[in-house]
Amino acid sequence: MKNHKELAKAYFLEGYNCSQSVLLAFHEELGLDKDTAASLASPFGGGMGRLREVCGTVSGMFLVLGLKRGYKNPKDLEGKKVLYEQVQELADLFRQRNGSILCRELLGLDHSSDPPTPSERTPEYYKKRPCKDLAADAADILEQFLE
């Protein structure tokens, strides 16, 4: 069995954003090639394009959940309800471990969004950002949830 936690952390340290890191940790078993998975999750980094809203790692969990257990028929109200219950449960699990699901709160920012230019990935960046650990945590929560 794969260690999704370590994979997510490693992908983040390679330079992938937080959401990509979580989805990429599961991409093979989802039947997605690496490029497709990276592209699909790319807008969700930085709390959705550095808007600092829902943490990209949480969005990554939801992308995996949708690909594994999502409903396909728009009239499937029961399937939608079940999926939304699972989304809320995953969010609660993440919130219990980390205190929030919002990027700006997790990063301790005092502003609501940032310019769209991504931060350069330097050793200082990795030291001050909890994102690699949040990606690992999200993948761990999801792995346990899906078992």
DSSP file (Angstrom, degrees, kcal/mol; ACC not computed):
  #  RESIDUE AA STRUCTURE BP1 BP2  ACC     N-H-->O    O-->H-N    N-H-->O    O-->H-N    TCO  KAPPA ALPHA  PHI   PSI    X-CA   Y-CA   Z-CA
    1    1 A M              0   0    0      0, 0.0     2,-0.1     0, 0.0     0, 0.0   0.000 360.0 360.0 360.0 142.7    0.0    0.0    0.0
    2    2 A K        -     0   0    0      1,-0.1     2,-1.1    23,-0.0     3,-0.1  -0.385 360.0-128.9 -73.8 150.5    1.2    3.5   -0.8
    3    3 A N     >  +     0   0    0      1,-0.2     4,-2.2    -2,-0.1     3,-0.2  -0.779  29.2 179.8 -97.7  88.3    2.1    6.0    1.9
    4    4 A H  H  > S+     0   0    0     -2,-1.1     4,-2.7     1,-0.2     5,-0.2   0.823  75.4  60.8 -60.8 -33.4    0.0    8.8    0.6
    5    5 A K  H  > S+     0   0    0      1,-0.2     4,-1.9     2,-0.2    -1,-0.2   0.946 109.4  40.1 -60.1 -50.6    1.1   11.1    3.5
    6    6 A E  H  > S+     0   0    0     -3,-0.2     4,-2.5     1,-0.2    -1,-0.2   0.860 114.1  54.4 -69.1 -35.6    4.8   10.9    2.5
    7    7 A L  H  X S+     0   0    0     -4,-2.2     4,-2.7     2,-0.2     5,-0.2   0.935 108.0  49.2 -62.8 -45.5    4.0   11.1   -1.2
    8    8 A A  H  X S+     0   0    0     -4,-2.7     4,-2.1     1,-0.2    -2,-0.2   0.917 112.5  47.9 -60.8 -43.2    2.0   14.3   -0.7
    9    9 A K  H  X S+     0   0    0     -4,-1.9     4,-2.3    -5,-0.2    -1,-0.2   0.924 111.9  49.8 -63.1 -44.3    4.8   15.9    1.3
   10   10 A A  H  X S+     0   0    0     -4,-2.5     4,-1.1     1,-0.2    -2,-0.2   0.897 109.1  51.4 -63.6 -41.4    7.3   14.9   -1.3
   11   11 A Y  H  X>S+     0   0    0     -4,-2.7     5,-1.9     1,-0.2     4,-0.7   0.909 109.6  50.3 -63.1 -40.7    5.3   16.4   -4.2
   12   12 A F  H ><5S+     0   0    0     -4,-2.1     3,-1.3     1,-0.2    -2,-0.2   0.927 108.9  51.4 -62.5 -42.5    5.0   19.6   -2.3
   13   13 A L  H 3<5S+     0   0    0     -4,-2.3    -1,-0.2     1,-0.3    -2,-0.2   0.697 102.5  61.1 -69.2 -17.9    8.7   19.7   -1.7
   14   14 A E  H 3<5S-     0   0    0     -4,-1.1    -1,-0.3    -3,-0.4    -2,-0.2   0.674 129.2 -95.6 -76.6 -18.0    9.2   19.2   -5.5
   15   15 A G  T <<5S+     0   0    0     -3,-1.3    -3,-0.2    -4,-0.7    -2,-0.1   0.368  79.1 137.3 118.8  -3.6    7.3   22.4   -6.1
   16   16 A Y      < -     0   0    0     -5,-1.9    -1,-0.3     1,-0.1    -2,-0.0  -0.405  58.4-106.0 -69.6 152.2    3.7   21.3   -6.7
   17   17 A N     >  -     0   0    0     21,-0.1     4,-2.4     1,-0.1     5,-0.2  -0.209  35.8 -96.1 -74.0 174.0    1.1   23.4   -5.0
   18   18 A C  H  > S+     0   0    0      1,-0.2     4,-1.3     2,-0.2    27,-0.1   0.880 123.2  44.7 -60.9 -42.6   -0.8   22.1   -1.9
   19   19 A S  H  > S+     0   0    0      1,-0.2     4,-2.3     2,-0.2     5,-0.2   0.923 112.8  50.7 -69.6 -44.5   -3.8   20.8   -3.8
   20   20 A Q  H  > S+     0   0    0     21,-0.3     4,-3.3     1,-0.2     5,-0.3   0.898 105.5  58.4 -57.2 -40.9   -1.7   19.2   -6.5
   21   21 A S  H  X S+     0   0    0     -4,-2.4     4,-1.1     1,-0.2    -1,-0.2   0.883 108.6  43.7 -60.3 -40.4    0.3   17.5   -3.9
   22   22 A V  H  X S+     0   0    0     -4,-1.3     4,-0.5    -3,-0.2     3,-0.2   0.945 116.7  44.8 -71.5 -48.1   -2.7   15.7   -2.4
   23   23 A L  H >X S+     0   0    0     -4,-2.3     3,-1.5     1,-0.2     4,-0.7   0.915 111.2  54.1 -62.9 -41.7   -4.2   14.7   -5.7
   24   24 A L  H >< S+     0   0    0     -4,-3.3     3,-0.5     1,-0.3     4,-0.4   0.821  97.6  64.6 -62.8 -29.8   -0.9   13.5   -7.0
   25   25 A A  H 3< S+     0   0    0     -4,-1.1    -1,-0.3    -5,-0.3    -2,-0.2   0.738 116.7  28.9 -63.6 -20.2   -0.4   11.3   -4.0
   26   26 A F  H <X S+     0   0    0     -3,-1.5     4,-1.2    -4,-0.5     3,-0.3   0.378  89.3 107.5-116.4  -0.2   -3.5    9.3   -5.2
   27   27 A H  H <X>S+     0   0    0     -4,-0.7     5,-2.6    -3,-0.5     4,-0.5   0.825  75.7  52.4 -59.2 -38.5   -3.3    9.8   -9.0
   28   28 A E  H >45S+     0   0    0     -4,-0.4     3,-1.3     1,-0.2    -1,-0.2   0.940 110.8  46.0 -64.9 -46.3   -2.2    6.4  -10.0
   29   29 A E  H 345S+     0   0    0     -3,-0.3    -1,-0.2     1,-0.3    -2,-0.2   0.691 110.3  55.7 -72.0 -15.4   -5.0    4.5   -8.2
   30   30 A L  H 3<5S-     0   0    0     -4,-1.2    -1,-0.3    -3,-0.2    -2,-0.2   0.531 115.7-116.4 -87.7  -7.4   -7.5    7.0   -9.6
   31   31 A G  T <<5S+     0   0    0     -3,-1.3     2,-0.4    -4,-0.5    -3,-0.2   0.711  70.7 134.8  79.2  20.9   -6.4    6.2  -13.1
   32   32 A L      < -     0   0    0     -5,-2.6    -1,-0.3    -6,-0.2    -2,-0.2  -0.847  54.3-128.1-102.7 137.2   -5.1    9.7  -13.8
   33   33 A D     >  -     0   0    0     -2,-0.4     4,-2.4    -3,-0.1     5,-0.2  -0.454  31.7-107.5 -74.7 160.7   -1.8   10.4  -15.4
   34   34 A K  H  > S+     0   0    0      1,-0.2     4,-2.6     2,-0.2     5,-0.2   0.875 116.8  50.6 -58.8 -43.3    0.5   12.8  -13.5
   35   35 A D  H  > S+     0   0    0      2,-0.2     4,-2.5     1,-0.2    -1,-0.2   0.903 111.1  48.3 -65.1 -41.6    0.0   15.7  -15.9
   36   36 A T  H  > S+     0   0    0      2,-0.2     4,-2.7     1,-0.2    -2,-0.2   0.929 113.2  47.6 -64.5 -44.7   -3.8   15.5  -15.8
   37   37 A A  H  X S+     0   0    0     -4,-2.4     4,-2.0     1,-0.2    -2,-0.2   0.927 112.8  48.6 -62.1 -44.9   -3.9   15.3  -12.1
   38   38 A A  H  X S+     0   0    0     -4,-2.6     4,-0.9    -5,-0.2    -1,-0.2   0.904 114.1  46.4 -63.1 -41.5   -1.5   18.3  -11.7
   39   39 A S  H  < S+     0   0    0     -4,-2.5     3,-0.5    -5,-0.2    -2,-0.2   0.923 110.3  52.9 -66.1 -44.5   -3.5   20.3  -14.2
   40   40 A L  H  < S+     0   0    0     -4,-2.7    -2,-0.2     1,-0.2    -1,-0.2   0.888 117.3  36.8 -59.0 -42.3   -6.8   19.5  -12.6
   41   41 A A  H >< S+     0   0    0     -4,-2.0     3,-1.7     1,-0.2     4,-0.3   0.559  90.7  96.7 -88.0  -9.2   -5.7   20.6   -9.1
   42   42 A S  G >< S+     0   0    0     -4,-0.9     3,-0.9    -3,-0.5     7,-0.2   0.799  78.1  54.1 -58.7 -34.8   -3.6   23.5  -10.2
   43   43 A P  G 3  S+     0   0    0      0, 0.0     6,-0.9     0, 0.0    -1,-0.3   0.684  98.6  66.0 -72.7 -13.4   -6.2   26.3   -9.7
   44   44 A F  G X> S+     0   0    0     -3,-1.7     4,-1.3     4,-0.3     3,-0.7   0.488  72.6 112.5 -91.5  -2.8   -6.7   25.3   -6.0
   45   45 A G  H <>>S+     0   0    0     -3,-0.9     5,-1.4    -4,-0.3     4,-1.2  -0.334  75.0  25.6 -67.1 151.5   -3.3   26.2   -4.6
   46   46 A G  H 345S-     0   0    0      3,-0.2     6,-2.4     1,-0.2     7,-0.3   0.820 142.7 -53.4  66.7  31.6   -3.0   29.1   -2.2
   47   47 A G  H <45S-     0   0    0     -3,-0.7     6,-2.3     5,-0.2    -1,-0.2   0.921 122.9 -27.9  68.1  42.5   -6.6   28.7   -1.1
   48   48 A M  H ><5S-     0   0    0     -4,-1.3     3,-1.1     4,-0.1    -4,-0.3   0.958 137.1 -21.2  77.8  83.2   -7.9   28.9   -4.7
   49   49 A G  T 3<5S-     0   0    0     -4,-1.2    -3,-0.2    -6,-0.9    -2,-0.1   0.845 123.3 -56.9  60.8  38.0   -5.4   30.9   -6.8
   50   50 A R  T 3 <S+     0   0    0     -5,-1.4    64,-2.5     1,-0.1    -1,-0.3   0.708 104.2 126.1  64.7  23.6   -3.9   32.7   -3.7
   51   51 A L  S <  S-     0   0    0     -3,-1.1    -4,-0.2    62,-0.2    -3,-0.1   0.617  70.8-133.9 -78.2 -13.3   -7.4   34.0   -2.6
   52   52 A R        +     0   0    0     -6,-2.4    52,-1.4    -7,-0.1    -5,-0.2   0.822  63.6 124.7  64.1  34.8   -6.5   32.3    0.7
   53   53 A E        +     0   0    0     -6,-2.3    50,-3.7     1,-0.3    51,-0.3   0.417  67.8   5.0 -91.2-128.6   -9.9   30.7    1.0
   54   54 A V  B    S-A  102   0A   0     48,-0.3    -1,-0.3    -7,-0.2    48,-0.3  -0.362  93.3-101.3 -60.5 129.1  -10.3   27.0    1.5
   55   55 A C    >>  -     0   0    0     46,-3.4     4,-2.1    -8,-0.2     3,-0.7  -0.199  23.4-128.4 -51.7 135.3   -6.9   25.4    1.9
   56   56 A G  H 3> S+     0   0    0      1,-0.3     4,-2.5     2,-0.2    -1,-0.1   0.799 108.3  59.9 -58.8 -30.4   -5.7   23.7   -1.2
   57   57 A T  H 3> S+     0   0    0      2,-0.2     4,-1.9     1,-0.2    -1,-0.3   0.879 106.1  47.8 -66.6 -34.9   -5.0   20.5    0.7
   58   58 A V  H <> S+     0   0    0     -3,-0.7     4,-2.1     2,-0.2    -2,-0.2   0.913 110.9  50.2 -69.9 -43.1   -8.6   20.3    1.6
   59   59 A S  H  X S+     0   0    0     -4,-2.1     4,-2.3     1,-0.2    -2,-0.2   0.896 108.4  54.2 -59.8 -39.5   -9.7   21.0   -2.0
   60   60 A G  H  X S+     0   0    0     -4,-2.5     4,-2.2     1,-0.2    -1,-0.2   0.900 106.1  51.6 -61.3 -41.4   -7.3   18.2   -3.0
   61   61 A M  H  X S+     0   0    0     -4,-1.9     4,-2.6     1,-0.2    -1,-0.2   0.923 110.4  49.1 -59.0 -43.4   -9.0   15.8   -0.6
   62   62 A F  H  X S+     0   0    0     -4,-2.1     4,-2.7     2,-0.2    -2,-0.2   0.861 107.9  53.7 -68.1 -35.5  -12.4   16.7   -2.1
   63   63 A L  H  X S+     0   0    0     -4,-2.3     4,-2.2     2,-0.2    -1,-0.2   0.937 111.6  45.3 -62.4 -45.8  -11.1   16.2   -5.6
   64   64 A V  H  X S+     0   0    0     -4,-2.2     4,-2.2     2,-0.2     5,-0.2   0.936 112.7  51.1 -62.5 -46.2   -9.9   12.7   -4.7
   65   65 A L  H  X S+     0   0    0     -4,-2.6     4,-3.7     1,-0.2     5,-0.4   0.923 110.0  49.7 -58.2 -45.8  -13.2   12.0   -2.9
   66   66 A G  H  X S+     0   0    0     -4,-2.7     4,-1.8     1,-0.2    -1,-0.2   0.893 111.6  48.0 -61.5 -40.3  -15.2   13.1   -6.0
   67   67 A L  H  < S+     0   0    0     -4,-2.2    -1,-0.2    -5,-0.2    -2,-0.2   0.828 121.0  37.5 -70.0 -30.7  -13.1   10.9   -8.3
   68   68 A K  H  < S+     0   0    0     -4,-2.2    -2,-0.2    -5,-0.2    -3,-0.2   0.876 139.6   7.0 -85.4 -41.5  -13.5    7.9   -6.0
   69   69 A R  H  < S+     0   0    0     -4,-3.7    -3,-0.2    -5,-0.2    -2,-0.2   0.277  89.2 133.1-130.6   9.8  -17.1    8.3   -4.7
   70   70 A G     <  -     0   0    0     -4,-1.8     2,-0.2    -5,-0.4    10,-0.1  -0.206  53.6-117.3 -68.4 156.5  -18.7   11.1   -6.6
   71   71 A Y        -     0   0    0      1,-0.1    -1,-0.1     8,-0.1    -2,-0.1  -0.611  20.1-169.7 -89.2 153.8  -22.1   10.9   -8.2
   72   72 A K        +     0   0    0     -2,-0.2    -1,-0.1     1,-0.1    -2,-0.0   0.652  64.2  78.2-115.9 -26.5  -22.5   11.3  -11.9
   73   73 A N    >   -     0   0    0      1,-0.1     3,-2.2     3,-0.0     6,-0.1  -0.781  67.9-148.8 -90.9 120.3  -26.3   11.6  -12.4
   74   74 A P  T 3  S+     0   0    0      0, 0.0    -1,-0.1     0, 0.0     6,-0.0   0.683  98.6  56.3 -63.7 -15.7  -27.5   15.1  -11.6
   75   75 A K  T 3  S+     0   0    0      1,-0.1     2,-2.0     2,-0.0     3,-0.2   0.451  76.3 105.7 -92.0  -1.7  -30.8   13.7  -10.4
   76   76 A D    <>  +     0   0    0     -3,-2.2     4,-2.2     1,-0.2     5,-0.2  -0.523  39.4 165.3 -80.1  77.8  -29.1   11.4   -7.9
   77   77 A L  H  > S+     0   0    0     -2,-2.0     4,-2.4     1,-0.2    -1,-0.2   0.852  73.8  51.7 -65.8 -34.9  -30.1   13.4   -4.8
   78   78 A E  H  > S+     0   0    0     -3,-0.2     4,-2.6     2,-0.2    -1,-0.2   0.919 110.0  49.0 -68.0 -42.4  -29.2   10.6   -2.4
   79   79 A G  H  > S+     0   0    0      2,-0.2     4,-2.3     1,-0.2    -2,-0.2   0.892 112.0  49.4 -62.0 -39.8  -25.8   10.2   -4.0
   80   80 A K  H  X S+     0   0    0     -4,-2.2     4,-2.7     2,-0.2    -2,-0.2   0.919 111.1  49.6 -64.0 -44.5  -25.3   14.0   -3.7
   81   81 A K  H  X S+     0   0    0     -4,-2.4     4,-2.2     2,-0.2    -2,-0.2   0.926 111.5  48.2 -60.7 -46.3  -26.4   14.0    0.0
   82   82 A V  H  X S+     0   0    0     -4,-2.6     4,-2.0     2,-0.2    -1,-0.2   0.921 113.1  47.9 -61.7 -44.8  -24.0   11.1    0.8
   83   83 A L  H  X S+     0   0    0     -4,-2.3     4,-2.5     1,-0.2    -2,-0.2   0.930 111.3  49.7 -63.1 -45.3  -21.1   12.8   -0.9
   84   84 A Y  H  X S+     0   0    0     -4,-2.7     4,-2.4     1,-0.2    -1,-0.2   0.854 108.2  54.1 -64.4 -34.7  -21.7   16.1    0.8
   85   85 A E  H  X S+     0   0    0     -4,-2.2     4,-2.2    -5,-0.2    -1,-0.2   0.919 110.2  47.3 -61.7 -42.6  -21.9   14.3    4.1
   86   86 A Q  H  X S+     0   0    0     -4,-2.0     4,-2.6     2,-0.2    -2,-0.2   0.885 109.9  52.7 -67.8 -38.6  -18.5   12.9    3.4
   87   87 A V  H  X S+     0   0    0     -4,-2.5     4,-2.5     1,-0.2    -2,-0.2   0.939 111.5  46.6 -59.1 -47.5  -17.1   16.3    2.3
   88   88 A Q  H  X S+     0   0    0     -4,-2.4     4,-2.3     1,-0.2    -2,-0.2   0.867 111.5  51.5 -65.3 -36.2  -18.3   17.8    5.6
   89   89 A E  H  X S+     0   0    0     -4,-2.2     4,-2.4     2,-0.2    -1,-0.2   0.925 110.7  47.7 -66.4 -43.9  -16.8   14.9    7.6
   90   90 A L  H  X S+     0   0    0     -4,-2.6     4,-2.5     2,-0.2     5,-0.2   0.923 111.8  50.6 -62.1 -43.3  -13.5   15.3    5.9
   91   91 A A  H  X S+     0   0    0     -4,-2.5     4,-2.7     1,-0.2    -1,-0.2   0.914 110.8  49.5 -60.2 -42.7  -13.5   19.0    6.5
   92   92 A D  H  X S+     0   0    0     -4,-2.3     4,-2.6     2,-0.2    -1,-0.2   0.904 110.0  50.4 -63.4 -41.7  -14.3   18.4   10.2
   93   93 A L  H  X S+     0   0    0     -4,-2.4     4,-1.7     2,-0.2    -2,-0.2   0.922 113.4  45.6 -62.5 -43.7  -11.5   15.9   10.5
   94   94 A F  H  X S+     0   0    0     -4,-2.5     4,-2.4     1,-0.2     6,-0.3   0.919 113.0  50.2 -64.9 -43.7   -9.1   18.4    9.0
   95   95 A R  H  X S+     0   0    0     -4,-2.7     4,-2.9     1,-0.2    -2,-0.2   0.886 107.4  54.4 -62.3 -40.0  -10.4   21.2   11.1
   96   96 A Q  H  < S+     0   0    0     -4,-2.6    -1,-0.2     1,-0.2    -2,-0.2   0.893 115.6  38.9 -61.5 -40.1  -10.0   19.1   14.3
   97   97 A R  H  < S+     0   0    0     -4,-1.7    -2,-0.2    -5,-0.2    -1,-0.2   0.828 131.9  24.0 -78.4 -32.4   -6.4   18.4   13.5
   98   98 A N  H  < S-     0   0    0     -4,-2.4    -3,-0.2    -5,-0.2    -2,-0.2   0.496  96.6-119.6-120.2  -5.8   -5.4   21.8   12.2
   99   99 A G  S  < S+     0   0    0     -4,-2.9     2,-0.3    -5,-0.3    -4,-0.2   0.209  84.5  23.8  90.1 -16.4   -7.9   24.3   13.7
  100  100 A S        -     0   0    0     -6,-0.3    -2,-0.1     1,-0.1    -3,-0.0  -0.977  54.4-142.2-165.7 165.0   -9.3   25.6   10.4
  101  101 A I  S    S+     0   0    0     -2,-0.3   -46,-3.4    -3,-0.0     2,-0.5   0.275  74.7 103.1-114.6   4.5   -9.8   24.7    6.7
  102  102 A L  B  >  -A   54   0A   0    -48,-0.3     4,-2.5     1,-0.1     3,-0.3  -0.772  66.5-143.9 -94.4 128.8   -9.1   28.3    5.6
  103  103 A C  H  > S+     0   0    0    -50,-3.7     4,-2.3    -2,-0.5     5,-0.2   0.920  99.1  52.0 -52.6 -52.5   -5.7   29.0    4.0
  104  104 A R  H  4>S+     0   0    0    -52,-1.4     5,-2.8   -51,-0.3     4,-0.4   0.849 112.5  45.9 -60.4 -35.2   -5.3   32.5    5.5
  105  105 A E  H >45S+     0   0    0     -3,-0.3     3,-0.6   -53,-0.2    -1,-0.2   0.900 111.6  51.0 -73.2 -40.7   -6.0   31.2    9.0
  106  106 A L  H 3<5S+     0   0    0     -4,-2.5    -2,-0.2     1,-0.2    -1,-0.2   0.833 115.4  43.3 -64.4 -32.2   -3.7   28.2    8.7
  107  107 A L  T 3<5S-     0   0    0     -4,-2.3    -1,-0.2    -5,-0.2    -2,-0.2   0.508 110.3-122.5 -90.7  -5.4   -0.9   30.5    7.5
  108  108 A G  T < 5 +     0   0    0     -3,-0.6    -3,-0.2    -4,-0.4     2,-0.2   0.837  51.6 166.2  68.5  33.1   -1.7   33.2   10.1
  109  109 A L      < -     0   0    0     -5,-2.8    -1,-0.2    -6,-0.2    -2,-0.0  -0.529  35.8-153.7 -82.8 148.4   -2.2   35.9    7.5
  110  110 A D  S    S+     0   0    0     -2,-0.2     2,-0.3    -5,-0.0    -1,-0.1   0.159  75.8  65.6-105.3  17.3   -3.9   39.1    8.5
  111  111 A H  S    S-     0   0    0     -7,-0.1    -2,-0.1     1,-0.1     3,-0.1  -0.922  78.6-127.6-135.2 161.9   -5.2   39.8    5.0
  112  112 A S  S    S+     0   0    0     -2,-0.3     2,-0.3     1,-0.1    -8,-0.2   0.775  81.5   4.6 -87.1 -26.0   -7.8   38.0    2.9
  113  113 A S        -     0   0    0     -9,-0.0   -62,-0.2   -61,-0.0    -1,-0.1  -0.959  59.2-137.8-151.5 169.1   -5.9   37.5   -0.4
  114  114 A D        -     0   0    0    -64,-2.5   -62,-0.0    -2,-0.3     0, 0.0  -0.856  39.5 -85.5-124.7 160.1   -2.5   37.8   -2.1
  115  115 A P        -     0   0    0      0, 0.0    -1,-0.1     0, 0.0     0, 0.0  -0.242  47.9-108.3 -57.6 158.3   -1.5   39.0   -5.5
  116  116 A P  S    S+     0   0    0      0, 0.0   -65,-0.1     0, 0.0   -67,-0.0   0.635  87.7 107.6 -70.3 -12.5   -1.6   36.2   -8.1
  117  117 A T  S    S-     0   0    0      1,-0.1     2,-0.0   -67,-0.1     0, 0.0  -0.523  72.0-128.0 -70.0 121.0    2.2   35.9   -8.3
  118  118 A P        -     0   0    0      0, 0.0     2,-0.2     0, 0.0    -1,-0.1  -0.298  23.6-103.6 -68.6 153.1    3.3   32.7   -6.6
  119  119 A S        -     0   0    0      1,-0.1     2,-0.2     6,-0.0     0, 0.0  -0.497  38.0-107.1 -72.6 142.6    6.0   32.8   -3.9
  120  120 A E        -     0   0    0     -2,-0.2     2,-1.2     1,-0.1     5,-0.1  -0.519  31.3-120.1 -69.1 136.9    9.4   31.6   -4.9
  121  121 A R        +     0   0    0     -2,-0.2    -1,-0.1     4,-0.1     3,-0.0  -0.685  52.9 152.7 -84.2  97.9   10.2   28.2   -3.4
  122  122 A T     >  -     0   0    0     -2,-1.2     4,-2.1     1,-0.1     5,-0.2  -0.712  62.2 -99.6-116.6 168.5   13.3   28.8   -1.3
  123  123 A P  H  > S+     0   0    0      0, 0.0     4,-1.7     0, 0.0     5,-0.1   0.873 126.2  53.1 -56.7 -35.3   14.6   27.1    1.8
  124  124 A E  H  > S+     0   0    0      2,-0.2     4,-2.0     1,-0.2     5,-0.2   0.894 105.2  54.2 -66.1 -40.2   13.1   30.0    3.8
  125  125 A Y  H  > S+     0   0    0      1,-0.2     4,-1.6     2,-0.2    -1,-0.2   0.947 109.8  46.5 -57.3 -50.3    9.7   29.5    2.2
  126  126 A Y  H  < S+     0   0    0     -4,-2.1    -1,-0.2     1,-0.2    -2,-0.2   0.827 110.8  53.7 -65.4 -31.2    9.7   25.8    3.2
  127  127 A K  H  < S+     0   0    0     -4,-1.7    -1,-0.2    -5,-0.2    -2,-0.2   0.885 115.0  37.8 -69.5 -38.3   10.8   26.7    6.8
  128  128 A K  H  < S+     0   0    0     -4,-2.0    -2,-0.2    -3,-0.1    -1,-0.2   0.633 103.6  78.2 -92.5 -13.4    8.0   29.2    7.4
  129  129 A R     <  -     0   0    0     -4,-1.6     3,-0.4    -5,-0.2     4,-0.2  -0.814  57.1-160.8-101.3 134.2    5.1   27.5    5.6
  130  130 A P    >>  +     0   0    0      0, 0.0     4,-2.3     0, 0.0     3,-0.6   0.368  64.3 108.4 -85.6   6.1    3.2   24.6    7.1
  131  131 A C  H 3> S+     0   0    0      1,-0.3     4,-2.7     2,-0.2     5,-0.2   0.827  71.4  53.4 -60.5 -38.6    1.9   23.5    3.7
  132  132 A K  H 3> S+     0   0    0     -3,-0.4     4,-1.9     1,-0.2    -1,-0.3   0.901 113.8  44.5 -63.2 -38.1    4.0   20.4    3.3
  133  133 A D  H <> S+     0   0    0     -3,-0.6     4,-2.5     2,-0.2    -2,-0.2   0.850 111.9  51.9 -74.2 -34.3    2.8   19.1    6.6
  134  134 A L  H  X S+     0   0    0     -4,-2.3     4,-2.7     2,-0.2    -2,-0.2   0.891 109.8  50.1 -67.3 -38.3   -0.8   20.1    5.8
  135  135 A A  H  X S+     0   0    0     -4,-2.7     4,-2.3    -5,-0.2    -2,-0.2   0.920 112.3  47.3 -63.8 -43.5   -0.6   18.2    2.5
  136  136 A A  H  X S+     0   0    0     -4,-1.9     4,-2.2    -5,-0.2    -2,-0.2   0.915 113.1  48.9 -62.9 -42.9    0.7   15.2    4.4
  137  137 A D  H  X S+     0   0    0     -4,-2.5     4,-2.9     2,-0.2     5,-0.2   0.917 110.3  50.2 -64.5 -44.3   -2.0   15.5    7.0
  138  138 A A  H  X S+     0   0    0     -4,-2.7     4,-2.5     1,-0.2    -1,-0.2   0.912 111.9  48.1 -61.0 -43.1   -4.7   15.8    4.4
  139  139 A A  H  X S+     0   0    0     -4,-2.3     4,-2.7     2,-0.2    -1,-0.2   0.885 112.3  49.5 -65.4 -38.3   -3.5   12.7    2.5
  140  140 A D  H  X S+     0   0    0     -4,-2.2     4,-2.3     2,-0.2     5,-0.2   0.936 111.5  47.9 -65.4 -47.2   -3.3   10.8    5.8
  141  141 A I  H  X S+     0   0    0     -4,-2.9     4,-2.3     1,-0.2    -2,-0.2   0.928 114.9  46.5 -57.3 -46.6   -6.8   11.8    6.8
  142  142 A L  H  X S+     0   0    0     -4,-2.5     4,-2.5    -5,-0.2    -2,-0.2   0.908 109.5  53.1 -65.8 -43.4   -8.1   10.9    3.3
  143  143 A E  H  X S+     0   0    0     -4,-2.7     4,-0.9     1,-0.2    -1,-0.2   0.934 113.5  43.5 -57.8 -46.8   -6.3    7.5    3.3
  144  144 A Q  H  < S+     0   0    0     -4,-2.3     3,-0.5     1,-0.2    -1,-0.2   0.886 112.8  53.0 -66.2 -38.5   -7.8    6.5    6.6
  145  145 A F  H  < S+     0   0    0     -4,-2.3    -2,-0.2     1,-0.2    -1,-0.2   0.880 109.2  48.8 -64.1 -39.5  -11.2    7.8    5.6
  146  146 A L  H  <        0   0    0     -4,-2.5    -1,-0.2     1,-0.2    -2,-0.2   0.642 360.0 360.0 -78.7 -14.9  -11.3    5.8    2.4
  147  147 A E     <        0   0    0     -4,-0.9    -1,-0.2    -3,-0.5    -2,-0.1   0.506 360.0 360.0 -70.7 360.0  -10.2    2.5    4.0
